[in-house]
Amino acid sequence: MVHAAFILIQTSPGKAWTIAEKISKMDGVKIAYPVTGPYDIIAYIESKEEIVQLLKEIIAKIHSIKGVRRTLTAIVMH
């Protein structure tokens, strides 16, 4: 079974494109898109293993990027 999650990310003004590019290069991240609306980036995470530990690692890396203000994670239910 493939486990998946979406991470919605708010950034400082003018940072979405640069941050999305950095996030899209992280292991486990399939894609990260700059978007319109209350969040600036949506990242899609996928793993064949348990996703919770992977999410913890990815979210810690995302929060270490200068310009990231807040995240919201939605795990896909199967």
N, C-alpha and C positions, 0 to 999 in steps of 0.2 A: 504494500500500500504506500502511496505517496502522500506525505503530509505537506500542508501548505499554509501560508499565512500572508496577510497584507500588512505592511507597516505604513501608516500615514504620518508624514513628517512636516512639521512647521519649521521654517527657516527665517533667518533675518532677511530683510528686504534685499533683493538683488543677488541672493546666494543660491537659489534653487538649482539652476543649471549646473553650476560647479559641484555642488554637493551631490546631486543626482548622479553625475558622472563618477564620483568617488565611490558612492554606494553601489553602483552597478558593477564595479570591479571586485567587490567582496565575495569571498567564497560562500556559496549557498544562496546568493541573491541572483535570481534569474533575470530581473529587469528592474529598473528604477526610472520612472517617468516624472518630469516636472508637469504639474497639473494646475488648473484654476480651482478656485474655491477656498474653503477655510484651511485646507492643507496645501502645501506647496509641492510635495513629492509623494508619490505612491510607489512603494517597493514591493515586489512579489518574491517570496521566499519559498523554496521547495526542497524537501529532503525525503529520502527513503527511510531514514532513521527517525527516531523520536525527535520532534521538532522543538521541544521546549528548551533544551540545552543550546541548540543552535541559535534559537532566537535570543537567548540571554547574551550569547557571544556577539551576535550581530548588532543587537541594540546597544550594547556597551561600546562597540566600535562607532556606531552612528552618533551616539551622544558625545564621543570624544572629538568629533569634527567641529571645528569652529564655525559658528553660524547656525547650528542646529538648536532650536528652541524647545521643541516638544515632539513626542511621538505618541501614537496610538496604535496598538497592535490588535488585529482581528485574525484569529486562527480559523481556518476553514474547517467546517464540521463535515464529516463523512457519514 
